[in-house]
Amino acid sequence: MSFSSDVKEELARQMDGPRHCRIAFLASEFRMAPVLEEETIGISTELESAAQAFAGVLKKIVSTPVSEVTTRRGKAERFTVTVSGKEQVRYLLEAMKFDSALSGEGSAKADIRNSLPSSLLLQKTCCRRAYLRGTFLMAGSVSDPSKSYHLEMVFQTAEEADLSVSLMESLGFGAKVSRRKGRYVVYLKESEQISDFLGRMGATGSLMKLENERILKDIAGNINRQVNFDAANLKKTGVTSKRQTEDIEYIEKTAGLDTLPVTLQQTARLRLAMPDASLQELSDASDPHVGKSGINHRLKKLEDIAGQLRLENG
């Protein structure tokens, strides 16, 4: 299973909470895939985890049996969850605040799909979380954190997308919206926001997996940065050492090292003997001992002398 599927499976098991949160959750799923007839109400979806969650919550709301039917067309499966009876239909529509469907005017299912939920359902923070959890189960996905950080929910209308952005903003998430193939995509791309979203929705196991991947990525990133830093330093040291060696060889060829002060002779011969050594390694090998800054000062003096000789010799 994919990471996204694991998240949905975990969210599908989150059926605790007060009645008003369960109603908000049912409303979010119902309005996206409604089954509504005179004596039947429920959802029909290709998302097994969403159907499981709807059935689990529905069983805690109604007293009559819940029907769960799986049908197959080719390789595709469809999961339908319903309850029957006029009283149950009316009771659930009233609870979910779908007043227009109760009136019997026009196409009830089309009206439900095209309408936004009542603000009465979303007054409490816990209900907004429950509504978003149902929405994510029906319309959401999240990438594998070992590859990238991206969480999104896809909607048919701008109004649906704007509602989700508003609900997410009320919970502290800075979601953004983009268009893709005529649909509206609400998304998060920052790992911390995605991690927090999973936690607020109740997917704590998936949150831990994401955090573990973040830690591994940070460790790998730090190692790569250190390796690149060391490689750059080695390259810089190599270029500098080569130039210093060339300067000393030029002095030896044109004036002779014996013309130098004794301290510079010692450092010049040490560099020739250790052409690839760092300043610290030259310092450690010097006898009598000379500090790293002293070695660097002497090499700069040798560079100046070589430069002066080059000017004199044209």
C-alpha positions in Angstrom: 0.0 0.0 0.0 1.0 3.6 -0.6 1.7 6.1 2.2 -1.5 7.9 1.1 -3.5 4.7 1.5 -1.9 4.1 4.9 -3.0 7.6 6.0 -6.6 7.0 4.9 -6.7 3.6 6.5 -5.6 5.2 9.8 -8.1 8.0 9.5 -10.9 5.6 8.7 -10.5 4.1 12.2 -11.0 7.5 13.9 -14.6 7.1 14.9 -14.6 8.5 18.4 -15.8 11.9 19.3 -19.1 13.6 20.3 -22.2 13.3 18.1 -21.9 16.8 16.5 -18.4 15.8 15.2 -19.7 12.5 13.8 -22.5 14.4 12.0 -20.1 16.9 10.5 -18.0 13.9 9.3 -21.0 12.2 7.7 -22.1 15.4 6.0 -18.6 15.9 4.4 -18.7 12.4 2.9 -22.4 12.4 2.0 -22.4 15.6 0.0 -19.5 14.3 -2.1 -21.0 10.9 -3.0 -24.6 10.9 -2.0 -27.1 8.0 -2.3 -30.5 9.4 -1.7 -33.9 7.9 -2.5 -37.3 8.1 -0.8 -36.3 5.4 1.7 -32.5 5.1 1.4 -29.7 7.3 2.3 -25.9 6.8 2.2 -22.8 7.1 0.0 -21.4 5.2 -3.0 -17.7 5.5 -3.6 -14.7 3.7 -5.1 -12.7 4.6 -1.9 -12.9 1.6 0.4 -11.4 3.5 3.4 -13.9 6.3 3.0 -16.8 3.8 2.9 -15.5 2.0 6.0 -15.2 5.2 7.9 -18.7 6.3 6.8 -20.2 2.9 7.9 -18.4 3.0 11.2 -19.6 6.4 12.1 -23.1 5.8 10.7 -23.5 2.8 13.0 -22.9 5.0 16.0 -25.6 7.5 14.9 -28.5 5.3 13.7 -30.3 2.4 15.5 -31.2 0.4 12.3 -28.9 -2.0 10.4 -26.3 -0.4 8.0 -26.0 -2.0 4.6 -22.5 -2.4 3.1 -22.5 -3.6 -0.5 -19.4 -4.1 -2.7 -19.9 -4.4 -6.5 -17.3 -4.9 -9.2 -17.1 -3.7 -12.7 -13.9 -5.1 -14.3 -11.1 -4.4 -12.0 -12.8 -1.5 -10.3 -14.8 -2.0 -7.1 -17.5 0.3 -5.7 -18.5 0.4 -2.1 -22.0 1.5 -1.2 -23.1 2.1 2.4 -26.7 2.9 3.2 -29.5 2.8 5.7 -33.2 2.4 4.8 -36.5 3.8 6.0 -38.2 7.1 5.6 -37.7 8.1 9.2 -33.9 7.4 8.9 -33.6 9.4 5.7 -35.4 12.4 7.3 -33.5 12.1 10.5 -30.1 12.1 8.9 -30.9 14.9 6.4 -32.1 17.0 9.3 -29.0 16.2 11.4 -26.7 17.1 8.5 -28.7 20.3 7.8 -29.6 19.5 4.2 -32.9 21.4 4.5 -33.2 21.8 0.7 -33.2 18.0 0.2 -36.0 17.8 2.8 -38.2 20.2 0.8 -38.4 17.8 -2.1 -37.8 20.6 -4.7 -35.7 19.8 -7.7 -33.0 17.1 -7.8 -32.1 16.4 -4.2 -28.8 14.7 -5.0 -27.7 17.4 -7.4 -28.6 20.0 -4.9 -26.6 18.3 -2.2 -23.5 18.0 -4.4 -23.7 21.7 -5.4 -24.4 23.1 -2.0 -22.0 24.0 0.8 -22.5 22.6 4.3 -24.5 24.6 6.8 -22.3 26.9 9.0 -24.2 25.4 12.0 -22.2 22.2 11.4 -18.9 23.9 11.5 -19.1 26.2 14.5 -16.8 24.1 16.7 -13.1 23.5 16.0 -13.5 19.8 16.6 -16.3 19.7 14.0 -14.2 21.5 11.4 -11.5 18.9 12.0 -14.0 16.1 11.6 -15.4 17.7 8.4 -11.9 18.0 6.9 -11.1 14.4 7.8 -14.1 13.2 5.8 -13.2 15.6 3.0 -9.6 14.3 2.9 -10.8 10.7 2.8 -13.0 11.4 -0.2 -10.8 13.9 -2.1 -7.3 13.9 -0.7 -3.9 12.3 -1.1 -0.4 12.7 0.3 2.9 11.9 -1.3 5.4 9.4 0.2 7.6 11.6 2.5 10.7 9.6 1.5 10.3 11.2 -2.0 8.6 14.5 -1.5 6.3 16.6 0.7 2.9 17.2 -0.9 -0.7 16.9 0.5 -3.7 17.9 -1.6 -7.5 17.7 -1.9 -9.1 18.0 -5.4 -12.6 19.6 -5.9 -14.9 20.2 -8.7 -15.8 23.8 -7.8 -14.0 26.9 -6.6 -16.5 27.2 -3.8 -15.6 23.8 -2.4 -11.9 24.6 -2.6 -12.4 28.0 -0.9 -14.4 26.3 1.9 -11.6 23.9 2.6 -9.0 26.6 2.5 -11.1 28.6 5.0 -11.5 25.6 7.3 -7.8 24.8 7.1 -6.8 28.5 7.8 -9.1 28.4 10.9 -7.0 25.5 12.2 -3.7 27.3 11.4 -2.8 25.8 8.0 -1.7 28.0 5.2 -3.2 26.1 2.3 -3.0 27.3 -1.3 -5.2 26.6 -4.4 -4.2 25.9 -8.0 -6.1 24.8 -11.1 -5.4 21.4 -12.7 -7.4 20.0 -15.6 -10.4 22.1 -14.8 -10.4 21.1 -11.1 -9.4 23.0 -8.0 -6.5 21.6 -5.9 -6.0 22.7 -2.3 -2.5 21.8 -1.2 0.2 22.0 1.5 3.9 21.6 0.5 5.7 22.3 3.8 6.7 19.2 5.7 5.9 20.8 9.1 2.4 21.8 7.9 1.7 18.3 6.5 2.9 16.7 9.7 0.7 18.9 11.8 -2.3 18.3 9.5 -2.0 14.6 9.9 -1.7 14.9 13.6 -4.8 17.2 13.8 -6.8 14.8 11.7 -5.8 11.8 14.0 -3.2 10.0 11.8 -0.6 9.9 14.5 1.1 6.7 13.1 1.5 8.3 9.7 2.7 11.5 11.4 5.5 9.5 13.1 6.5 7.9 9.8 6.7 11.3 8.2 8.8 12.7 11.1 11.2 9.7 10.9 11.7 10.4 7.2 12.3 14.1 7.9 15.0 13.2 10.4 16.7 10.8 8.0 16.6 13.4 5.3 18.0 16.1 7.6 20.8 13.7 8.6 21.6 12.8 5.0 21.5 16.5 4.0 23.9 17.4 6.8 26.3 14.6 5.7 26.1 15.8 2.1 26.8 19.4 3.1 29.8 18.3 5.2 31.1 16.2 2.4 30.7 19.0 -0.1 32.3 21.4 2.3 35.3 19.1 2.9 35.6 18.5 -0.8 35.6 22.2 -1.5 38.3 22.8 1.2 40.4 20.0 -0.2 40.2 21.4 -3.7 41.0 24.9 -2.3 43.9 23.5 -0.3 45.2 21.6 -3.4 45.1 24.7 -5.6 46.9 26.8 -3.0 49.5 24.2 -2.3 50.3 23.8 -6.0 50.7 27.6 -6.3 53.0 27.7 -3.2 55.1 24.9 -4.5 55.5 26.6 -7.9 56.5 29.8 -6.2 59.2 28.1 -4.1 60.5 26.1 -7.2 60.8 29.5 -9.0 62.8 31.0 -6.2 65.0 27.9 -6.1 65.6 28.1 -9.8 66.2 31.8 -10.1 67.8 32.9 -6.8 68.4 29.8 -4.8 66.8 28.9 -1.5 70.1 29.7 0.3 69.5 33.4 -0.3 66.4 33.3 1.9 66.3 33.8 5.7 66.7 30.6 7.6 63.1 30.6 8.7 61.8 30.9 5.2 64.3 28.2 4.0 62.9 25.8 6.5 59.3 26.4 5.5 60.1 26.4 1.8 61.8 23.0 2.1 59.0 21.7 4.2 56.4 22.7 1.5 58.5 21.0 -1.2 58.7 17.8 0.9 54.9 17.9 1.6 53.3 19.4 -1.5 49.8 18.3 -0.6 49.8 19.0 3.1 47.4 21.5 4.8 48.7 24.4 6.9 48.0 22.4 10.0 49.9 19.4 8.7 52.9 21.6 7.9 52.7 23.1 11.3 52.6 19.7 13.0 55.7 18.6 10.9 57.7 21.7 11.5 60.9 21.5 13.5 61.4 23.7 15.4 57.6 23.9 15.8 55.8 26.8 14.0 52.1 27.5 14.5 49.6 27.3 11.7 49.4 31.1 11.4 53.2 31.3 11.4 53.4 28.8 8.6 50.8 30.7 6.6 52.7 34.0 7.2 56.0 32.5 5.9 54.3 31.0 2.8 52.8 34.4 2.0 56.3 36.0 2.3 57.6 33.3 -0.1 54.8 34.2 -2.5 55.7 37.9 -2.4 59.4 37.1 -3.0 58.5 34.9 -6.0 56.3 37.7 -7.4 59.1 40.2 -7.0 61.6 37.9 -8.8 59.1 37.4 -11.7 58.9 41.2 -12.1 62.6 41.6 -12.1 63.1 38.8 -14.6 60.4 40.0 -16.9 
